[in-house]
Structure formats: structure tokens, C-alpha cells
Amino acid sequence: MNWLSNFVLPKIRAVVTKKAVPDNLWTKCPGCEQMLFYRELEANLHVCRNCGHHLRIGAEQRLKILFGEAGFTRIELPKTIVDPLKFRDRRRYADRLREGQAAHGSAPPSSPCCRRRR
């Protein structure tokens, strides 16, 4: 072992290797195509500071913005009737309904709703 492999080579590797950078650090505004830093975007509630374009956010994040620090609790909705009209077809209506909800990613009828904590 010599000083080149023990001392110099690790220093060169440290300079040359790229550091891992997260992919979601910057977001491109669809309105003005300006690059926005994620911290500025969160501080602006996902509104572009240049053109005022409102970017998409998820349901959980929207509820956190809406209810603030007070938070929210989930409440269960009453069960809905799967086929109230007794619809008849080649396939069962309940099966078609499940397939449609799975294809579009919509929640089942008994998904919980939210209300403000007190």
C-alpha cells in the first residue's frame, strides 16, 4: 500500500463522483415554463410566483391547506346501495361499477370524509 492509493486516490474519487440529487427539487410551471424550487412552491401554496398558475396538488395536501393547524378527522359515510334500480344487463351492474371505479381510480362509495377538529 502506498500513499497514492491510500491518500490521493480517495480524494480524486470524491471530487469526480456525482452526489445523489433528488428528482423532485425543481418543478417546471406549465403556464410560463419557469423552473420553481420546491420550497418556494410549498411556501406559495403551489402557485407560480411568475404567472400565478395554480399547480396540481394531492387531496391530503389540499386538506392540510384548507384546515390548517387544527387538522381534520375522518368520518365514515353510510353505505350506499350498490344497485338501487335493479338494473339488468349481460353482466351484473355491481361488477361494472367495480371495474369502472378501478379503471378511473375513484374511491368506493363508502370512503371516509373529513371534518375539522375542535
C-alpha positions, 0 to 999 in steps of 0.5 A: 500500500502506498500513499497514492492509493491510500491518500490521493486516490480517495480524494480524486474519487470524491471530487469526480463522483456525482452526489445523489440529487433528488428528482423532485427539487425543481418543478417546471410551471406549465403556464410560463415554463419557469423552473420553481424550487420546491420550497418556494412552491410549498411556501406559495401554496403551489402557485407560480410566483411568475404567472400565478398558475395554480399547480396540481396538488394531492387531496391530503395536501389540499386538506392540510391547506384548507384546515390548517393547524387544527387538522381534520378527522375522518368520518365514515359515510353510510353505505350506499346501495350498490344497485338501487334500480335493479338494473339488468344487463349481460353482466351484473351492474355491481361488477361494472361499477367495480371495474369502472371505479378501478379503471378511473381510480375513484374511491368506493362509495363508502370512503371516509370524509373529513371534518375539522377538529375542535 
